[in-house]
Amino acid sequence: MERVSGQPFSDYVEQNIFAPLQMNNSTFQQPPSPASSARLAKPYRFVDGAFMEGGFEYILLEPAGSMSSTATDMARFMLAHLSGGAYDGSRILQPETVQVMHQPHFTYDPTLDGMTLGFMEGVFNDRRVLFHGGSTMLYNTGLYLIPEANTGIFISYSGGNHLLHSEVFQEFMNLYYPVEAADKPVPGPGSLARARDYAGEYQMNRKSVTTNQKITALLAGGIINVAVDNDGYLLVTSGGATNRFAELTPGVYQNLGEGPSRDAFGRFHKIIFKPDPLGRTMLTTDGPMTYSKAPFYATLNFTAAAALGIIVIILGSLIYWLIRMLAGLFKKRENKQPILAVIAAGVGILTGIAIPVLFANLFSAPPDPIYQLPPDAYLPAAANPILEAMPVILWTLTGLLVVFTVIAWRRGFWGRMARLHYSLFTLAVIGLMGMLNYWNIFI
């Protein structure tokens, strides 16, 4: 089915997805026979104007297993949960077990949707829903149960839009269980000052802290940005969509629902700010995830700007020194530099060469056009002796740069501007090493 450009998403879903289902109600009642589901679906991604076929995905990350199943078996699974644990005359769960599994067991706040056993819970259009989503690099899936309506929906597709299934489900709810729009709160006195305290970048707490996957989780969508407008509303950006939130009580904000809810873990209808165990501001919302406010030096914007500035200083210095060295070969020098000054310049040049070599090896494999990640992210990485040696080499060179910077100022090497340049280069390298260490790049 091809979506017409400019056609509203709700019209597209109703005409192409829900209307065919209404014409064939048996689709909801009994899954197809096993023989009709013998073939595996092939995943695709639309790249450069054409569909490119991917392969079966084996996920290496622990503890996520990305269990593979068929839509037929998932339909049976949903029917069993909607039938008190029984399916087709057989029982896989006792009714008491199903009841316990469907009960809420954890939430960060009584006003937020929380977790049952194995499901997230949420109230969509005044209906209680049990659901769970999941994604691999190519497939994205959502399972939704509406127990009181005896309805289950399972959506699985390839292509890379991780939250399309939640948008389709919300359109389904709007179509079959419409609700009147609720009154929207407005910021009260003092809300602007309070809102400013919450502005910043919030990073998901489900991430690696001690391995080199620390930054990968953030780049994969683990960030919520909070800004404040002049009226005291929060502008909250999650999953590429921005929604306005109005204060209900201090620290509690309601989504005004003016944009799509791009959150795989719940409705994202309310956010609550509270301290985390380290004393930072923590953003809690529906489902199992929390987000803590990042210090300025850990934000992605600062990291990117600092990395760019550092690389410009290091590469610019390397080019400058190489030009000076080549120029010196063609003219007779009257004053010989002290041997330590020559060694200091050599250490600077070696450091300027080692850092591009490091980055060339870190990013030696370009992202695969289908999986959109470097192969090392989803395949066992081959040993790289250069990367294994780089921590020792670069930390040694950094230490030497510090020593020679002190010596250069004490002994008056070169001119004052040259010493300032060497000091700036040393500070840039120290900053880069600190950044690599903070993000566990060398681990």
Secondary structure, 3 states (H helix, E strand, C coil): CCCCCCCCHHHHHHHHHHHHHHHCCHHHHCCCCHHHHCCCCCCEEEECCEEEECCCCCCCCCCCCCCCCCHHHHHHHHHHHHCCCEECCEECCCHHHHHHHHCCCECCCCCCCCECCCCEEEEECCEEEEEEEEECCCEEEEEEEEHHHCEEEEEEEECCCCCHHHHHHHHHHHHHCCCCCCCCCCCCCCHHHHHHCCCEEEEECCCCCCCCCHHHHHHCCCEEEEEECCCCCEEEEECCEEEEEEEEECCEEEECCCCCCCCCCCCCCEEEEEECCCCCEEEECCCCCEEEECCHHHCHHHHHHHHHHHHHHHHHHHHHHHHHHHHHHCCCCCCCCCHHHHHHHHHHHHHHHHHHHHHHHHCCCCCCCCCCCCHHHCCCCCCCHHHHHHHHHHHHHHHHHHHHHHHHHHHCCCCHHHHHHHHHHHHHHHHHHHHHHHCCCCC
